[in-house]
């Protein structure tokens, strides 16, 4: 998302209603991408990860398997792994299994209750179950309450190129919060999608099977169900755009016609013109050197970086300094 001022607090409205009201009144209208991940949205995203055009997950899993030993050595047999945005738990399970670290204590931070539940099931179903603590909250709040005193060596994992969902100032702010939650000598494991040909990028975010379109439109369905909105999904198209100047893929929901929309619980009514969009996600892409330039100013030093050249995806290990 583009940077906007902080949404003001209005105690009389629910948190979701306040947030939706605030962002839908921006120019251009937008919604935070984390709202895509309700139970259905998370399930749709899991399906997207299996599509042949979306190579991120397969590339990252291969890198985790191939370099788990090197990553595990910085953590030790009884270390602590903190994962932001855990998904279904497969990546962390892959890392811990191939690194031989079943005694690690996993802390999972995610806003999606369904994602946390799936991750717990995955990690506790391993031959040697992993001890898991869940934090159903935002990244920022989870990092703020994460115990740090007398903690064992910690690996903070932020995978799936989720850092790309933040604009550069937002990414810097989050990275500084990550560093504040770690002690000197702890590590950050970061998965980042790299710049690739425009056609490959657009296929990944607007697939021929329409799964990404369903994932995007489900956000409107969620607002209908949870906030009493009256979005007609048939009046919107999904659109993916490669913004080369900003180095990001953008997802938009495009109004097919002039229409008035109400979000009852947010006390909001507005008109969309034909072709007007609601901006639902940005996914920034990087060059390999750009990853280091993004992360190191927040208080980290790169220790290793591995790249899947075919999928153009990188996995990097940074030490907190």
N, C-alpha and C positions, 0 to 999 in steps of 0.2 A: 504494500500500500504506500501511497505517497504520504509524506509527513504532514500531520495536521496537529492542531493544538489539542491538548488533553481534554477529553470529555468532562464537563463539569458534573459534580455530584448533585443528584436530586433525590433525597431520601424517600420521597413519596412514590417513586417508581422503582420497579425491579431493576436489578443490574443489567439484565439483557435488554429490557425495554429502553432504559436510558442510553445504552450503547447504540442500539439500532436507531433510535431517534436521532442521536447526535450524528452518526455517520451518513445516514440517508439525507441529511440536510446539507452535507458538504457539496462543493462544486469541484470536480464531478461527484455525483452520488457514489457512495462506496459502502462496503461492508467488510469488517475484518475477516481475514481468511480463516482464522481459527474457528469461526462459527460454522464453517463447512463440515466440521467433524462431530456431528451428533452420531447416534448409533448407526443410522442408515448411511450417513456420509462416510463414516469410518469403514463400513463394510464395502461401500462402493470404491473407496480408495484402495482397499486391499485387492479388489478385483483389478483395478487399473494397474497395479504393480505387476500383474501377470501378463499384461499386454505386450506383444512383441515390439511395439513402438515406444514403450516406456522402459528404458534399459537401466534406470537408476538403481532400482532395488537389486536386480541380479548382479550388476557390476559391484555394488557395495558389499553384498554377501560374499562374492568371490574374493574381494580384497580382504575382508575380515577373516575368511578362512585361511587365506594365504599368508597373512601377517599376524595372526593371532598370537603366535609365540613371542614375537618381538613386543607386541603391545602388552601381553601378560607379564613380561619381565619387569615392566615399570610399576606394576601393581602389586605383585606378590600374592601368595596363596590365600591370604586372609584380608585382602584389600576391600575397598568399597567402590562400587560403580554407581554413578548417578547418571541416569539417562533422561534427557529432556525430550518429550514427544516419543513415547515408547512404541506406538503402533501396535502390532500384534505380538511383540516380544521375540520374533524370529532372529533379528539381528543380534540382540544381546545374548540370546541363547547360543547362537553360532559362535560369537566371540568367546564366551565363557567356556563352552565345550571344547573348542579347538585350542584354547589357551591353557586348558587343564586347570581351571579356577572355579570348581564347583562350590568352594566355601566362601566365595566372595559374597558380600552383602549388597544387594541391588536396591537402590532407591529410584523409584519411577515417578516422574513428574509429568502430568498430562491433564488437560482440561476435560478429556473425554473419559467418562466412567467406563464405557464399553471397551475402549482401548486398554485401560488399566486392567480390566477384568480378563481380557484375552491374554495380555502379557503375563499376568500372574499365573494363569492356567498353563501357558507355555513353559514358564520358568520352573514352576513347581512340578511339572510332569517330566522333567529331565531325569535320566537314570539316577543322578545325584541331585535332588531338588535344591534350588537356590533359595536362600533366605531373601524375602522381598518385603520392602516397605513402600507403600504407595502414598502419593501426595496428589490429591485431586484438586489441582489449582493451576494457575498460570505459571509460566517459567519463572517470571520475576518473583512472584510470591513464594514459590517452592524453593528457589535459591536462597531467599531471605530467611526462611525458617529452617533450612538444612543445618543439622548440628555440625559444628566445626571444631569445637574444643575436644582435644584428645582423640580426634578421628583417625582411623588408619589411613594409609596411603590411598588417595582417591583418584579415580579416573572419571572425568566428566565426559559423557558421550553425547554428542549432538549430531545425529546422523540424518540420512535421507535428504541432504541439502536443504534442511529446514531453515538454515541461516539465510538462504536466498529469499525467504518470504518477508524479510525485513529490509526496508530501505537502508542505504549506507549509514545514516545517523542512528537509526534504530538498531542496526546490527552492532555498531560500536558501543552503544549503551548496554545492550545485552551482554556483549563480550566482557565489558568492564564489570558487570554484575557477576558473571561467571568467575572472573578472576577474584573478586572480593569474597566469593564463597569457598575459594580454594586456599590452601597454604602453599608456601614456596616449596617446589619439588613435586607437587601434584601435577596431573596431566589432563589435557583436553584432547579428545579424539573427535575430529571434525570431518564429516562427509560433505563434499561440495560438488555440485554439477558444473561442468565446464562449458564454455562457449563451443557450439558446434554448428553445422550448417542449418540455415533457417528452416529448410524443409523438415529436417529431423526434429527440430524443436517444436514446430507446429503440430506434427503428427503425435508427439508425446502429450500435447495438451488439447488436442482436438482429434481424437482417434476415430477411425472409420466405423467402429462399432457403437459409438455414441455413449460410451461409459463416462467419459469426462464431462460430456454435456449433462448427463443425468446427475453426476456428482455436483456440478455447478448449480443446476436447477433445484436440487434438493435443498439448497439453502433457502429458497423461497417457500418450499413446502414446510420447512422447519418453522419459518416465521408465521405461516398460516396456522400451524398446529399449536405453537407455543405463545404467540402474541396476538392471535385473532386477526392476522392480516388477511387480505383478500386477493393475493396475487393469483392470476390465472396463468399457469405455467405454459399454456399453449400460445400465449401472447409474447413469449420471450424466446430468443435464440441465444445459444452459447457461441461466443466468439473468442478465439485465441489470437493474440497479436504479438509479433516479435518486435520489440522496441530496441533497435540496434544502438541508438544513441545512448540509451540508459542501460543497455545490456541486460534486458529482462524480458521474459514472457509475461504478458498480461492476460488475465481471463476477465471477460465481461459478459454480463447478461444484457442483451440488446432488446429494447422494446420494439415489437413489430408495428405497433400502431400508437396513436395518441390514446392515452388511457389514464384514468384516475385510480390511485391505489390508496387504501387505508390500512393502517396498522393500529388496530383499536387499542391494544394495551399500552402502546407507546404514545397515544394521543397524537397521531400523525396522519395527515392526509396530503398527498402531493400528486402532481400531474407529470407524466412522462410523455415526451414527444416521440414521434416515429424516429427510430435510430438512436435515441438517447440510451445511454448505458448505465448500468450499475457495476462498478469495478469491484470484483470479488477476490482477486488474488494477483500478486506479483511474484515472480520467481526469477531472482537475479542469477545470472550466470557469470562465471569468472574465468580468467586466464590463470594458469598455475601460479605465476608470480604474484598475481593479485590476491590470492588467498593469504599468502604470507603478509602482504602489505595491509590486509584487512585485520588480521588477528594480532600481530606482534605489538602494535601500539597499545593494546589493552593490557599488556603485561605478560606476554607469552613469548617463548622462543621456539622456533620449529626444530624438532628433533628428527623427524622422518616424514617423507611424503611418498605415497604410492599412487600411480595413475593407471587406470584401465584405458588404454589408448583407443580401443574400438568404440567404447561407450562414451569416452571423454568424461570420466568421473574420477575424482581424486579423494583419497583418504589420507588425512594428515594428523600427525601426533605432535602436540605442542606441550612444552613444560611451562608451568607457572614460575615466573622469575621475580 
